[in-house]
Amino acid sequence: MSSNSGVGAPQRFRCSKCRRAPQSFGGFIEHVTLTGEKRPAFRSKSARGSTHEREYICTSCGHYGWSKHIDLETKEVNR
């Protein structure tokens, strides 16, 4: 077993800024709005990785960001 394997992609999507903030409980997929922009993802071979990155806005903190997490793809399809 390798000690360099890392933790991988989180199971549930959270805004990257909210995830790093201490004592932050916001930024989950329910607090995210998709802008409609997407671009091809580089190295998308993971269990929770999509083939495209999607731009999002976090309504909790106002952060604009890009992510290839599969939860954003699911949110886009279910609009």
Secondary structure, DSSP 4 states (H G I P E B T S, - for coil): --TT----S-SS-B-HHHHHSTT----BGGGEEEEEEEEEPSS--STTEEEEEEEEEETTT--EEEEEEHHHHHHHHT-
